[in-house]
């Protein structure tokens, strides 16, 4: 088939990616690909960032959403479109509906922050109706699909649709157009797999020497597990912190493409993602969402093989909620080994707390959290204490002083179930 990519299974066609790129002219920003000096120096490589966080809806999602909705027939357009999302996909669909003057109904979980609801409404204006329903995304998605059946509307899937995938592939087309030379590594975030499928397919056809690395959050490794087990895997539980890339199950289409096109899938800790988000903000004045930092976070695992190489990282989005800042800082400190929580049993005698402060805490240690309740009927009473350190190496010295002074303790960081219950 003329214009087809290397594997018929994928359904992605080169001519369709080019057509999507032409269709998106004037709709999306042709986002810059910029060398990052700090990362390049840190890793001894040329690190280029494809800045989809600067996209018109602050993520690449508008590409696939618009490409899909623009392909609908006149009768399909008349019936409108539906999606379920609490994030970037909802904004992409809303903006596409506004530009194409098509009615869209967007289902969002009831607990969705008001800021996100306002963003979707702002992009969609009077073309979009927002329905808040259910306590979770799955419940909202179920309602959305039932609405589709009843109204004969078209469901716009966030990733498992060939035309959505071909729209996302235009990111790859722009990267190669701006590359001005070979690319050794391409690092892509993976959620449901739409971006990785589209860009991976395009690169394997036109830049086959490039190693393509997919990156998932450690708490939601649905693509990695599926590829390892050679079948679609549904995760029972996921950490939803990286909300733009945390899915329990990737798509059927995207799974088939990614297991063929990706050279490797890595997972990165959520805490390390937070550390990189803060560094990008402090050092480069970049505001990225957790999923937007996935590709950059993977560089630490690739450091030995990328030295002297040319590496492109796709920064997928910048829709970060400022109300999450404290959680981001906390997760970063925990990952860096700079914050530790303990349950300490204090002897119920005068001066015990003063002794802890004066003889256990080091000169640069800082108490950031303290909860204590005196138990009159007991010799000892527990306190939950959070301590920030100036350097990770101070941890062992702190432990030695606690043991020397015979304070009984439990380190809560190493006991996740107890940690999340108490903190």
Secondary structure by P-SEA (a helix, b strand, c coil): cccccccccccccaaaaaaaaaaaccccccccccccaaaaaaaccbbbbccccccccccaaaaaaaaaaaaccaaaaaabbbbbcccaaaaaaaaaaaaabbbbbbbbcccccaaaaaaaaaaacccbbbbbbcccaaaaaaaaaaaaaaaccccccccccaaaaaaaaaaaaaaaaaccccccbbbbbbcccaaaaaaaaaaaaccccbbbbbbbccccaaaaaaaaaccbbbbccccccccccccccccaaaaaaaaccccbbbbbbaaaaaaaaaaaaaccccccccccccccccccccccccccbbbbbbbccccccccaaaaaaaaaaaaaccbbbbbcccccccaaaaaaacccccccccccbbbbbbbccccbbbbbbbbbbccccaaaaaaaaaaaabbbbbbccccaaaaaacc
